[in-house]
Amino acid sequence: MTMTKNSTVQEIGRRTRLKNRDVQLMLETLVEVWTEALVNGGRVELEHFIVIDVQTIERTANRLLSKRRFRQITVRASKALRDRLNEQT
């Protein structure tokens, strides 16, 4: 099962009995806040769920080329989530 934005909004709305447009606004705001934090060099950590980090890496193909900066996104599942996923198998 794939959780899309719409299915997430509907499921949260069903569980909380909030209006779908309120849930959608909250979800869009959450993504915006997380994006700003990551762009500004921060990190997003949801305890017992997931950690999202952005790392800046400098690489050169050879000595003649200038250094290039890349941003790499690292997503790690928490130990609690990994354990729960492993229980299912």
LOKOL-193449 format. One record per residue: residue number from 1; x, y, z negated of N, C-alpha, C, O, CB in turn. Coordinates in nm, 3 decimals. Glycine has a CB too. Layout:
<rs>
r seq = NUM, n_px = X, n_py = Y, n_pz = Z, ca_px = X, ca_py = Y, ca_pz = Z, c_px = X, c_py = Y, c_pz = Z, o_px = X, o_py = Y, o_pz = Z, cb_px = X, cb_py = Y, cb_pz = Z
...
</rs>
This chain:
<rs>
r seq = 1, n_px = 0.084, n_py = -0.117, n_pz = 0.000, ca_px = 0.000, ca_py = 0.000, ca_pz = 0.000, c_px = 0.089, c_py = 0.124, c_pz = 0.000, o_px = 0.181, o_py = 0.136, o_pz = -0.081, cb_px = -0.096, cb_py = -0.001, cb_pz = -0.121
r seq = 2, n_px = 0.061, n_py = 0.215, n_pz = 0.089, ca_px = 0.135, ca_py = 0.339, ca_pz = 0.098, c_px = 0.054, c_py = 0.450, c_pz = 0.031, o_px = -0.064, o_py = 0.468, o_pz = 0.060, cb_px = 0.167, cb_py = 0.375, cb_pz = 0.245
r seq = 3, n_px = 0.119, n_py = 0.524, n_pz = -0.057, ca_px = 0.053, ca_py = 0.638, ca_pz = -0.121, c_px = 0.086, c_py = 0.762, c_pz = -0.040, o_px = 0.200, o_py = 0.809, o_pz = -0.040, cb_px = 0.098, cb_py = 0.655, cb_pz = -0.270
r seq = 4, n_px = -0.014, n_py = 0.815, n_pz = 0.028, ca_px = 0.002, ca_py = 0.940, ca_pz = 0.100, c_px = -0.039, c_py = 1.055, c_pz = 0.007, o_px = -0.087, o_py = 1.032, o_pz = -0.104, cb_px = -0.082, cb_py = 0.941, cb_pz = 0.232
r seq = 5, n_px = -0.019, n_py = 1.176, n_pz = 0.055, ca_px = -0.059, ca_py = 1.292, ca_pz = -0.024, c_px = -0.210, c_py = 1.287, c_pz = -0.051, o_px = -0.254, o_py = 1.308, o_pz = -0.164, cb_px = -0.021, cb_py = 1.424, cb_pz = 0.047
r seq = 6, n_px = -0.288, n_py = 1.260, n_pz = 0.053, ca_px = -0.433, ca_py = 1.256, ca_pz = 0.038, c_px = -0.479, c_py = 1.146, c_pz = -0.057, o_px = -0.566, o_py = 1.168, o_pz = -0.141, cb_px = -0.499, cb_py = 1.238, cb_pz = 0.173
r seq = 7, n_px = -0.421, n_py = 1.027, n_pz = -0.043, ca_px = -0.462, ca_py = 0.918, ca_pz = -0.131, c_px = -0.420, c_py = 0.946, c_pz = -0.276, o_px = -0.490, o_py = 0.907, o_pz = -0.370, cb_px = -0.402, cb_py = 0.784, cb_pz = -0.084
r seq = 8, n_px = -0.307, n_py = 1.013, n_pz = -0.294, ca_px = -0.264, ca_py = 1.051, ca_pz = -0.428, c_px = -0.360, c_py = 1.152, c_pz = -0.490, o_px = -0.400, o_py = 1.138, o_pz = -0.605, cb_px = -0.121, cb_py = 1.109, cb_pz = -0.424
r seq = 9, n_px = -0.398, n_py = 1.252, n_pz = -0.412, ca_px = -0.493, ca_py = 1.353, ca_pz = -0.460, c_px = -0.625, c_py = 1.287, c_pz = -0.498, o_px = -0.681, o_py = 1.316, o_pz = -0.604, cb_px = -0.517, cb_py = 1.461, cb_pz = -0.352
r seq = 10, n_px = -0.675, n_py = 1.199, n_pz = -0.414, ca_px = -0.802, ca_py = 1.133, ca_pz = -0.441, c_px = -0.795, c_py = 1.045, c_pz = -0.566, o_px = -0.888, o_py = 1.045, o_pz = -0.647, cb_px = -0.844, cb_py = 1.048, cb_pz = -0.322
r seq = 11, n_px = -0.686, n_py = 0.972, n_pz = -0.583, ca_px = -0.673, ca_py = 0.883, ca_pz = -0.699, c_px = -0.661, c_py = 0.963, c_pz = -0.828, o_px = -0.723, o_py = 0.928, o_pz = -0.928, cb_px = -0.552, cb_py = 0.790, cb_pz = -0.682
r seq = 12, n_px = -0.581, n_py = 1.070, n_pz = -0.827, ca_px = -0.570, ca_py = 1.154, ca_pz = -0.946, c_px = -0.704, c_py = 1.220, c_pz = -0.976, o_px = -0.744, o_py = 1.229, o_pz = -1.092, cb_px = -0.460, cb_py = 1.261, cb_pz = -0.928
r seq = 13, n_px = -0.772, n_py = 1.267, n_pz = -0.873, ca_px = -0.904, ca_py = 1.326, ca_pz = -0.892, c_px = -1.003, c_py = 1.228, c_pz = -0.952, o_px = -1.082, o_py = 1.264, o_pz = -1.039, cb_px = -0.957, cb_py = 1.378, cb_pz = -0.760
r seq = 14, n_px = -0.999, n_py = 1.105, n_pz = -0.905, ca_px = -1.088, ca_py = 1.002, ca_pz = -0.957, c_px = -1.059, c_py = 0.971, c_pz = -1.104, o_px = -1.150, o_py = 0.959, o_pz = -1.185, cb_px = -1.076, cb_py = 0.874, cb_pz = -0.874
r seq = 15, n_px = -0.930, n_py = 0.960, n_pz = -1.135, ca_px = -0.893, ca_py = 0.924, ca_pz = -1.273, c_px = -0.916, c_py = 1.038, c_pz = -1.371, o_px = -0.949, o_py = 1.013, o_pz = -1.487, cb_px = -0.748, cb_py = 0.883, cb_pz = -1.278
r seq = 16, n_px = -0.899, n_py = 1.161, n_pz = -1.327, ca_px = -0.909, ca_py = 1.276, ca_pz = -1.418, c_px = -1.042, c_py = 1.349, c_pz = -1.406, o_px = -1.076, o_py = 1.432, o_pz = -1.491, cb_px = -0.797, cb_py = 1.372, cb_pz = -1.392
r seq = 17, n_px = -1.117, n_py = 1.319, n_pz = -1.300, ca_px = -1.244, ca_py = 1.387, ca_pz = -1.270, c_px = -1.224, c_py = 1.536, c_pz = -1.241, o_px = -1.316, o_py = 1.617, o_pz = -1.256, cb_px = -1.341, cb_py = 1.370, cb_pz = -1.387
r seq = 18, n_px = -1.103, n_py = 1.570, n_pz = -1.200, ca_px = -1.077, ca_py = 1.707, ca_pz = -1.154, c_px = -1.116, c_py = 1.717, c_pz = -1.007, o_px = -1.123, o_py = 1.616, o_pz = -0.937, cb_px = -0.926, cb_py = 1.745, cb_pz = -1.174
r seq = 19, n_px = -1.142, n_py = 1.837, n_pz = -0.961, ca_px = -1.175, ca_py = 1.858, ca_pz = -0.821, c_px = -1.051, c_py = 1.831, c_pz = -0.737, o_px = -0.939, o_py = 1.865, o_pz = -0.776, cb_px = -1.228, cb_py = 2.003, cb_pz = -0.796
r seq = 20, n_px = -1.072, n_py = 1.769, n_pz = -0.621, ca_px = -0.959, ca_py = 1.735, ca_pz = -0.534, c_px = -0.879, c_py = 1.857, c_pz = -0.493, o_px = -0.757, o_py = 1.849, o_pz = -0.481, cb_px = -1.009, cb_py = 1.663, cb_pz = -0.411
r seq = 21, n_px = -0.945, n_py = 1.971, n_pz = -0.472, ca_px = -0.869, ca_py = 2.091, ca_pz = -0.433, c_px = -0.780, c_py = 2.139, c_pz = -0.547, o_px = -0.673, o_py = 2.194, o_pz = -0.522, cb_px = -0.965, cb_py = 2.203, cb_pz = -0.389
r seq = 22, n_px = -0.823, n_py = 2.120, n_pz = -0.673, ca_px = -0.738, ca_py = 2.157, ca_pz = -0.787, c_px = -0.619, c_py = 2.064, c_pz = -0.797, o_px = -0.507, o_py = 2.107, o_pz = -0.824, cb_px = -0.819, cb_py = 2.154, cb_pz = -0.918
r seq = 23, n_px = -0.643, n_py = 1.935, n_pz = -0.775, ca_px = -0.535, ca_py = 1.837, ca_pz = -0.779, c_px = -0.436, c_py = 1.864, c_pz = -0.666, o_px = -0.315, o_py = 1.857, o_pz = -0.687, cb_px = -0.590, cb_py = 1.692, cb_pz = -0.769
r seq = 24, n_px = -0.486, n_py = 1.894, n_pz = -0.547, ca_px = -0.399, ca_py = 1.923, ca_pz = -0.433, c_px = -0.312, c_py = 2.046, c_pz = -0.460, o_px = -0.193, o_py = 2.045, o_pz = -0.429, cb_px = -0.483, cb_py = 1.945, cb_pz = -0.307
r seq = 25, n_px = -0.370, n_py = 2.150, n_pz = -0.517, ca_px = -0.294, ca_py = 2.270, ca_pz = -0.551, c_px = -0.184, c_py = 2.238, c_pz = -0.652, o_px = -0.071, o_py = 2.285, o_pz = -0.640, cb_px = -0.387, cb_py = 2.379, cb_pz = -0.608
r seq = 26, n_px = -0.218, n_py = 2.157, n_pz = -0.751, ca_px = -0.119, ca_py = 2.118, ca_pz = -0.852, c_px = -0.006, c_py = 2.037, c_pz = -0.788, o_px = 0.112, o_py = 2.060, o_pz = -0.818, cb_px = -0.186, cb_py = 2.035, cb_pz = -0.965
r seq = 27, n_px = -0.041, n_py = 1.944, n_pz = -0.701, ca_px = 0.059, ca_py = 1.860, ca_pz = -0.637, c_px = 0.151, c_py = 1.942, c_pz = -0.546, o_px = 0.273, o_py = 1.923, o_pz = -0.546, cb_px = -0.009, cb_py = 1.748, cb_pz = -0.555
r seq = 28, n_px = 0.094, n_py = 2.033, n_pz = -0.469, ca_px = 0.174, ca_py = 2.119, ca_pz = -0.382, c_px = 0.265, c_py = 2.210, c_pz = -0.463, o_px = 0.380, o_py = 2.235, o_pz = -0.424, cb_px = 0.084, cb_py = 2.204, cb_pz = -0.291
r seq = 29, n_px = 0.216, n_py = 2.261, n_pz = -0.575, ca_px = 0.296, ca_py = 2.345, ca_pz = -0.662, c_px = 0.410, c_py = 2.266, c_pz = -0.724, o_px = 0.523, o_py = 2.315, o_pz = -0.734, cb_px = 0.209, cb_py = 2.408, cb_pz = -0.772
r seq = 30, n_px = 0.383, n_py = 2.144, n_pz = -0.765, ca_px = 0.485, ca_py = 2.056, ca_pz = -0.822, c_px = 0.598, c_py = 2.032, c_pz = -0.722, o_px = 0.716, o_py = 2.043, o_pz = -0.757, cb_px = 0.423, cb_py = 1.922, cb_pz = -0.865
r seq = 31, n_px = 0.563, n_py = 2.000, n_pz = -0.599, ca_px = 0.665, ca_py = 1.978, ca_pz = -0.495, c_px = 0.745, c_py = 2.105, c_pz = -0.471, o_px = 0.866, o_py = 2.099, o_pz = -0.453, cb_px = 0.599, cb_py = 1.930, cb_pz = -0.363
r seq = 32, n_px = 0.678, n_py = 2.219, n_pz = -0.470, ca_px = 0.746, ca_py = 2.348, ca_pz = -0.450, c_px = 0.846, c_py = 2.376, c_pz = -0.563, o_px = 0.959, o_py = 2.417, o_pz = -0.537, cb_px = 0.644, cb_py = 2.461, cb_pz = -0.441
r seq = 33, n_px = 0.804, n_py = 2.353, n_pz = -0.686, ca_px = 0.891, ca_py = 2.376, ca_pz = -0.802, c_px = 1.012, c_py = 2.283, c_pz = -0.797, o_px = 1.125, o_py = 2.326, o_pz = -0.820, cb_px = 0.813, cb_py = 2.355, cb_pz = -0.934
r seq = 34, n_px = 0.988, n_py = 2.156, n_pz = -0.765, ca_px = 1.099, ca_py = 2.060, ca_pz = -0.756, c_px = 1.195, c_py = 2.098, c_pz = -0.644, o_px = 1.316, o_py = 2.090, o_pz = -0.661, cb_px = 1.045, cb_py = 1.918, cb_pz = -0.733
r seq = 35, n_px = 1.140, n_py = 2.139, n_pz = -0.530, ca_px = 1.225, ca_py = 2.178, ca_pz = -0.417, c_px = 1.313, c_py = 2.296, c_pz = -0.454, o_px = 1.433, o_py = 2.295, o_pz = -0.426, cb_px = 1.138, cb_py = 2.212, cb_pz = -0.294
r seq = 36, n_px = 1.257, n_py = 2.397, n_pz = -0.517, ca_px = 1.335, ca_py = 2.513, ca_pz = -0.560, c_px = 1.445, c_py = 2.472, c_pz = -0.657, o_px = 1.557, o_py = 2.522, o_pz = -0.648, cb_px = 1.244, cb_py = 2.618, cb_pz = -0.624
r seq = 37, n_px = 1.413, n_py = 2.383, n_pz = -0.750, ca_px = 1.514, ca_py = 2.337, ca_pz = -0.846, c_px = 1.629, c_py = 2.267, c_pz = -0.775, o_px = 1.745, o_py = 2.290, o_pz = -0.807, cb_px = 1.451, cb_py = 2.243, cb_pz = -0.951
r seq = 38, n_px = 1.598, n_py = 2.181, n_pz = -0.680, ca_px = 1.702, ca_py = 2.107, ca_pz = -0.608, c_px = 1.786, c_py = 2.199, c_pz = -0.519, o_px = 1.907, o_py = 2.183, o_pz = -0.511, cb_px = 1.639, cb_py = 1.997, cb_pz = -0.524
r seq = 39, n_px = 1.721, n_py = 2.294, n_pz = -0.452, ca_px = 1.793, ca_py = 2.388, ca_pz = -0.366, c_px = 1.889, c_py = 2.473, c_pz = -0.449, o_px = 1.997, o_py = 2.509, o_pz = -0.401, cb_px = 1.695, cb_py = 2.479, cb_pz = -0.290
r seq = 40, n_px = 1.851, n_py = 2.505, n_pz = -0.572, ca_px = 1.934, ca_py = 2.587, ca_pz = -0.659, c_px = 2.037, c_py = 2.505, c_pz = -0.737, o_px = 2.096, o_py = 2.556, o_pz = -0.832, cb_px = 1.848, cb_py = 2.662, cb_pz = -0.755
r seq = 41, n_px = 2.059, n_py = 2.381, n_pz = -0.697, ca_px = 2.163, ca_py = 2.300, ca_pz = -0.758, c_px = 2.118, c_py = 2.225, c_pz = -0.882, o_px = 2.201, o_py = 2.165, o_pz = -0.951, cb_px = 2.278, cb_py = 2.385, cb_pz = -0.793
r seq = 42, n_px = 1.990, n_py = 2.227, n_pz = -0.911, ca_px = 1.939, ca_py = 2.156, ca_pz = -1.027, c_px = 1.914, c_py = 2.009, c_pz = -0.999, o_px = 1.961, o_py = 1.954, o_pz = -0.900, cb_px = 1.813, cb_py = 2.221, cb_pz = -1.076
r seq = 43, n_px = 1.841, n_py = 1.950, n_pz = -1.087, ca_px = 1.812, ca_py = 1.808, ca_pz = -1.078, c_px = 1.671, c_py = 1.787, c_pz = -1.130, o_px = 1.625, o_py = 1.859, o_pz = -1.219, cb_px = 1.915, cb_py = 1.722, cb_pz = -1.157
r seq = 44, n_px = 1.601, n_py = 1.689, n_pz = -1.074, ca_px = 1.466, ca_py = 1.657, ca_pz = -1.118, c_px = 1.473, c_py = 1.522, c_pz = -1.187, o_px = 1.519, o_py = 1.424, o_pz = -1.129, cb_px = 1.365, cb_py = 1.655, cb_pz = -0.998
r seq = 45, n_px = 1.426, n_py = 1.517, n_pz = -1.310, ca_px = 1.431, ca_py = 1.394, ca_pz = -1.387, c_px = 1.297, c_py = 1.373, c_pz = -1.456, o_px = 1.254, o_py = 1.453, o_pz = -1.539, cb_px = 1.547, cb_py = 1.397, cb_pz = -1.492
r seq = 46, n_px = 1.231, n_py = 1.265, n_pz = -1.421, ca_px = 1.108, ca_py = 1.225, ca_pz = -1.487, c_px = 1.142, c_py = 1.104, c_pz = -1.574, o_px = 1.169, o_py = 0.995, o_pz = -1.524, cb_px = 0.993, cb_py = 1.192, cb_pz = -1.384
r seq = 47, n_px = 1.140, n_py = 1.126, n_pz = -1.702, ca_px = 1.182, ca_py = 1.023, ca_pz = -1.796, c_px = 1.104, c_py = 0.894, c_pz = -1.773, o_px = 0.982, o_py = 0.897, o_pz = -1.755, cb_px = 1.162, cb_py = 1.071, cb_pz = -1.939
r seq = 48, n_px = 1.174, n_py = 0.783, n_pz = -1.772, ca_px = 1.119, ca_py = 0.649, ca_pz = -1.752, c_px = 1.064, c_py = 0.630, c_pz = -1.611, o_px = 0.983, o_py = 0.540, o_pz = -1.589, cb_px = 1.010, cb_py = 0.623, cb_pz = -1.853
r seq = 49, n_px = 1.107, n_py = 0.714, n_pz = -1.514, ca_px = 1.057, ca_py = 0.696, ca_pz = -1.378, c_px = 1.166, c_py = 0.714, c_pz = -1.273, o_px = 1.209, o_py = 0.617, o_pz = -1.211, cb_px = 0.944, cb_py = 0.792, cb_pz = -1.351
r seq = 50, n_px = 1.212, n_py = 0.838, n_pz = -1.253, ca_px = 1.303, ca_py = 0.864, ca_pz = -1.141, c_px = 1.392, c_py = 0.985, c_pz = -1.169, o_px = 1.356, o_py = 1.075, o_pz = -1.246, cb_px = 1.222, cb_py = 0.886, cb_pz = -1.012
r seq = 51, n_px = 1.509, n_py = 0.986, n_pz = -1.105, ca_px = 1.602, ca_py = 1.100, ca_pz = -1.111, c_px = 1.638, c_py = 1.136, c_pz = -0.968, o_px = 1.676, o_py = 1.050, o_pz = -0.889, cb_px = 1.731, cb_py = 1.066, cb_pz = -1.197
r seq = 52, n_px = 1.627, n_py = 1.266, n_pz = -0.935, ca_px = 1.664, ca_py = 1.315, ca_pz = -0.802, c_px = 1.775, c_py = 1.417, c_pz = -0.821, o_px = 1.759, o_py = 1.515, o_pz = -0.894, cb_px = 1.541, cb_py = 1.377, cb_pz = -0.726
r seq = 53, n_px = 1.887, n_py = 1.394, n_pz = -0.753, ca_px = 2.005, ca_py = 1.480, ca_pz = -0.760, c_px = 2.044, c_py = 1.526, c_pz = -0.621, o_px = 2.019, o_py = 1.456, o_pz = -0.523, cb_px = 2.124, cb_py = 1.406, cb_pz = -0.827
r seq = 54, n_px = 2.104, n_py = 1.643, n_pz = -0.611, ca_px = 2.162, ca_py = 1.690, ca_pz = -0.486, c_px = 2.310, c_py = 1.713, c_pz = -0.511, o_px = 2.348, o_py = 1.784, o_pz = -0.604, cb_px = 2.091, cb_py = 1.821, cb_pz = -0.434
r seq = 55, n_px = 2.393, n_py = 1.651, n_pz = -0.428, ca_px = 2.537, ca_py = 1.665, ca_pz = -0.441, c_px = 2.591, c_py = 1.731, c_pz = -0.315, o_px = 2.549, o_py = 1.699, o_pz = -0.204, cb_px = 2.605, cb_py = 1.528, cb_pz = -0.465
r seq = 56, n_px = 2.685, n_py = 1.824, n_pz = -0.332, ca_px = 2.749, ca_py = 1.888, ca_pz = -0.218, c_px = 2.880, c_py = 1.816, c_pz = -0.189, o_px = 2.963, o_py = 1.798, o_pz = -0.279, cb_px = 2.773, cb_py = 2.040, cb_pz = -0.244
r seq = 57, n_px = 2.897, n_py = 1.775, n_pz = -0.065, ca_px = 3.016, ca_py = 1.699, ca_pz = -0.024, c_px = 3.085, c_py = 1.777, c_pz = 0.086, o_px = 3.021, o_py = 1.823, o_pz = 0.181, cb_px = 2.978, cb_py = 1.554, cb_pz = 0.024
r seq = 58, n_px = 3.216, n_py = 1.791, n_pz = 0.075, ca_px = 3.296, ca_py = 1.857, ca_pz = 0.179, c_px = 3.372, c_py = 1.750, c_pz = 0.255, o_px = 3.440, o_py = 1.665, o_pz = 0.197, cb_px = 3.394, cb_py = 1.964, cb_pz = 0.118
r seq = 59, n_px = 3.359, n_py = 1.756, n_pz = 0.388, ca_px = 3.428, ca_py = 1.656, ca_pz = 0.471, c_px = 3.494, c_py = 1.725, c_pz = 0.590, o_px = 3.447, o_py = 1.828, o_pz = 0.639, cb_px = 3.329, cb_py = 1.547, cb_pz = 0.520
r seq = 60, n_px = 3.605, n_py = 1.666, n_pz = 0.634, ca_px = 3.669, ca_py = 1.711, ca_pz = 0.757, c_px = 3.692, c_py = 1.588, c_pz = 0.844, o_px = 3.729, o_py = 1.481, o_pz = 0.795, cb_px = 3.804, cb_py = 1.787, cb_pz = 0.728
r seq = 61, n_px = 3.671, n_py = 1.604, n_pz = 0.974, ca_px = 3.694, ca_py = 1.494, ca_pz = 1.066, c_px = 3.846, c_py = 1.473, c_pz = 1.084, o_px = 3.893, o_py = 1.360, o_pz = 1.091, cb_px = 3.626, cb_py = 1.521, cb_pz = 1.204
r seq = 62, n_px = 3.919, n_py = 1.583, n_pz = 1.091, ca_px = 4.065, ca_py = 1.576, ca_pz = 1.097, c_px = 4.122, c_py = 1.709, c_pz = 1.046, o_px = 4.047, o_py = 1.798, o_pz = 1.008, cb_px = 4.115, cb_py = 1.546, cb_pz = 1.244
r seq = 63, n_px = 4.253, n_py = 1.720, n_pz = 1.046, ca_px = 4.316, ca_py = 1.839, ca_pz = 0.990, c_px = 4.288, c_py = 1.965, c_pz = 1.070, o_px = 4.292, o_py = 2.075, o_pz = 1.014, cb_px = 4.465, cb_py = 1.819, cb_pz = 0.981
r seq = 64, n_px = 4.260, n_py = 1.954, n_pz = 1.198, ca_px = 4.240, ca_py = 2.071, ca_pz = 1.283, c_px = 4.102, c_py = 2.134, c_pz = 1.268, o_px = 4.084, o_py = 2.253, o_pz = 1.294, cb_px = 4.261, cb_py = 2.033, cb_pz = 1.426
r seq = 65, n_px = 4.008, n_py = 2.055, n_pz = 1.225, ca_px = 3.871, ca_py = 2.108, ca_pz = 1.210, c_px = 3.852, c_py = 2.167, c_pz = 1.072, o_px = 3.914, o_py = 2.125, o_pz = 0.975, cb_px = 3.767, cb_py = 1.997, cb_pz = 1.236
r seq = 66, n_px = 3.765, n_py = 2.263, n_pz = 1.065, ca_px = 3.737, ca_py = 2.323, ca_pz = 0.935, c_px = 3.649, c_py = 2.227, c_pz = 0.853, o_px = 3.585, o_py = 2.136, o_pz = 0.906, cb_px = 3.667, cb_py = 2.462, cb_pz = 0.951
r seq = 67, n_px = 3.649, n_py = 2.252, n_pz = 0.724, ca_px = 3.570, ca_py = 2.168, ca_pz = 0.636, c_px = 3.421, c_py = 2.198, c_pz = 0.658, o_px = 3.382, o_py = 2.312, o_pz = 0.682, cb_px = 3.609, cb_py = 2.192, cb_pz = 0.488
r seq = 68, n_px = 3.342, n_py = 2.094, n_pz = 0.648, ca_px = 3.197, ca_py = 2.109, ca_pz = 0.660, c_px = 3.135, c_py = 2.064, c_pz = 0.529, o_px = 3.179, o_py = 1.967, o_pz = 0.468, cb_px = 3.140, cb_py = 2.028, cb_pz = 0.780
r seq = 69, n_px = 3.033, n_py = 2.136, n_pz = 0.488, ca_px = 2.962, ca_py = 2.102, ca_pz = 0.364, c_px = 2.832, c_py = 2.032, c_pz = 0.397, o_px = 2.756, o_py = 2.075, o_pz = 0.484, cb_px = 2.936, cb_py = 2.228, cb_pz = 0.279
r seq = 70, n_px = 2.809, n_py = 1.925, n_pz = 0.327, ca_px = 2.685, ca_py = 1.851, ca_pz = 0.341, c_px = 2.620, c_py = 1.840, c_pz = 0.204, o_px = 2.689, o_py = 1.831, o_pz = 0.102, cb_px = 2.709, cb_py = 1.711, cb_pz = 0.403
r seq = 71, n_px = 2.489, n_py = 1.840, n_pz = 0.203, ca_px = 2.417, ca_py = 1.813, ca_pz = 0.079, c_px = 2.358, c_py = 1.674, c_pz = 0.090, o_px = 2.289, o_py = 1.641, o_pz = 0.187, cb_px = 2.306, cb_py = 1.920, cb_pz = 0.052
r seq = 72, n_px = 2.386, n_py = 1.597, n_pz = -0.010, ca_px = 2.338, ca_py = 1.459, ca_pz = -0.012, c_px = 2.238, c_py = 1.443, c_pz = -0.126, o_px = 2.264, o_py = 1.483, o_pz = -0.239, cb_px = 2.456, cb_py = 1.359, cb_pz = -0.028
r seq = 73, n_px = 2.124, n_py = 1.384, n_pz = -0.096, ca_px = 2.021, ca_py = 1.362, ca_pz = -0.197, c_px = 2.036, c_py = 1.220, c_pz = -0.251, o_px = 2.043, o_py = 1.124, o_pz = -0.174, cb_px = 1.879, cb_py = 1.386, cb_pz = -0.139
r seq = 74, n_px = 2.039, n_py = 1.209, n_pz = -0.382, ca_px = 2.046, ca_py = 1.080, ca_pz = -0.448, c_px = 1.919, c_py = 1.060, c_pz = -0.528, o_px = 1.882, o_py = 1.144, o_pz = -0.610, cb_px = 2.172, cb_py = 1.069, cb_pz = -0.538
r seq = 75, n_px = 1.852, n_py = 0.948, n_pz = -0.505, ca_px = 1.731, ca_py = 0.915, ca_pz = -0.579, c_px = 1.757, c_py = 0.784, c_pz = -0.653, o_px = 1.793, o_py = 0.683, o_pz = -0.592, cb_px = 1.606, cb_py = 0.905, cb_pz = -0.484
r seq = 76, n_px = 1.738, n_py = 0.787, n_pz = -0.784, ca_px = 1.761, ca_py = 0.668, ca_pz = -0.866, c_px = 1.636, c_py = 0.637, c_pz = -0.947, o_px = 1.575, o_py = 0.726, o_pz = -1.007, cb_px = 1.883, cb_py = 0.687, cb_pz = -0.960
r seq = 77, n_px = 1.601, n_py = 0.511, n_pz = -0.948, ca_px = 1.489, ca_py = 0.468, ca_pz = -1.033, c_px = 1.542, c_py = 0.447, c_pz = -1.175, o_px = 1.657, o_py = 0.406, o_pz = -1.194, cb_px = 1.424, cb_py = 0.336, cb_pz = -0.978
r seq = 78, n_px = 1.458, n_py = 0.476, n_pz = -1.273, ca_px = 1.499, ca_py = 0.456, ca_pz = -1.412, c_px = 1.504, c_py = 0.307, c_pz = -1.444, o_px = 1.450, o_py = 0.224, o_pz = -1.371, cb_px = 1.403, cb_py = 0.530, cb_pz = -1.509
r seq = 79, n_px = 1.568, n_py = 0.276, n_pz = -1.553, ca_px = 1.576, ca_py = 0.136, ca_pz = -1.596, c_px = 1.436, c_py = 0.082, c_pz = -1.624, o_px = 1.406, o_py = -0.032, o_pz = -1.592, cb_px = 1.666, cb_py = 0.122, cb_pz = -1.720
r seq = 80, n_px = 1.351, n_py = 0.163, n_pz = -1.685, ca_px = 1.215, ca_py = 0.120, ca_pz = -1.716, c_px = 1.138, c_py = 0.085, c_pz = -1.588, o_px = 1.066, o_py = -0.014, o_pz = -1.585, cb_px = 1.140, cb_py = 0.228, cb_pz = -1.795
r seq = 81, n_px = 1.153, n_py = 0.166, n_pz = -1.484, ca_px = 1.085, ca_py = 0.139, ca_pz = -1.358, c_px = 1.143, c_py = 0.015, c_pz = -1.291, o_px = 1.068, o_py = -0.068, o_pz = -1.240, cb_px = 1.096, cb_py = 0.259, cb_pz = -1.264
r seq = 82, n_px = 1.275, n_py = 0.002, n_pz = -1.291, ca_px = 1.337, ca_py = -0.118, ca_pz = -1.232, c_px = 1.290, c_py = -0.243, c_pz = -1.303, o_px = 1.260, o_py = -0.344, o_pz = -1.239, cb_px = 1.491, cb_py = -0.108, cb_pz = -1.238
r seq = 83, n_px = 1.284, n_py = -0.239, n_pz = -1.436, ca_px = 1.238, ca_py = -0.356, ca_pz = -1.512, c_px = 1.094, c_py = -0.391, c_pz = -1.478, o_px = 1.061, o_py = -0.508, o_pz = -1.461, cb_px = 1.251, cb_py = -0.330, cb_pz = -1.663
r seq = 84, n_px = 1.010, n_py = -0.290, n_pz = -1.467, ca_px = 0.869, ca_py = -0.315, ca_pz = -1.434, c_px = 0.853, c_py = -0.371, c_pz = -1.294, o_px = 0.771, o_py = -0.460, o_pz = -1.272, cb_px = 0.788, cb_py = -0.186, cb_pz = -1.447
r seq = 85, n_px = 0.931, n_py = -0.321, n_pz = -1.199, ca_px = 0.927, ca_py = -0.373, ca_pz = -1.063, c_px = 0.974, c_py = -0.518, c_pz = -1.059, o_px = 0.919, o_py = -0.599, o_pz = -0.986, cb_px = 1.012, cb_py = -0.287, cb_pz = -0.969
r seq = 86, n_px = 1.076, n_py = -0.549, n_pz = -1.138, ca_px = 1.130, ca_py = -0.686, ca_pz = -1.140, c_px = 1.033, c_py = -0.784, c_pz = -1.206, o_px = 1.039, o_py = -0.904, o_pz = -1.177, cb_px = 1.264, cb_py = -0.688, cb_pz = -1.212
r seq = 87, n_px = 0.946, n_py = -0.737, n_pz = -1.294, ca_px = 0.845, ca_py = -0.824, ca_pz = -1.354, c_px = 0.746, c_py = -0.873, c_pz = -1.251, o_px = 0.691, o_py = -0.982, o_pz = -1.265, cb_px = 0.772, cb_py = -0.752, cb_pz = -1.466
r seq = 88, n_px = 0.721, n_py = -0.794, n_pz = -1.148, ca_px = 0.621, ca_py = -0.827, ca_pz = -1.047, c_px = 0.664, c_py = -0.942, c_pz = -0.956, o_px = 0.579, o_py = -1.008, o_pz = -0.895, cb_px = 0.590, cb_py = -0.704, cb_pz = -0.964
r seq = 89, n_px = 0.794, n_py = -0.965, n_pz = -0.946, ca_px = 0.841, ca_py = -1.070, ca_pz = -0.854, c_px = 0.852, c_py = -1.204, c_pz = -0.919, o_px = 0.890, o_py = -1.301, o_pz = -0.854, cb_px = 0.973, cb_py = -1.034, cb_pz = -0.795
</rs>
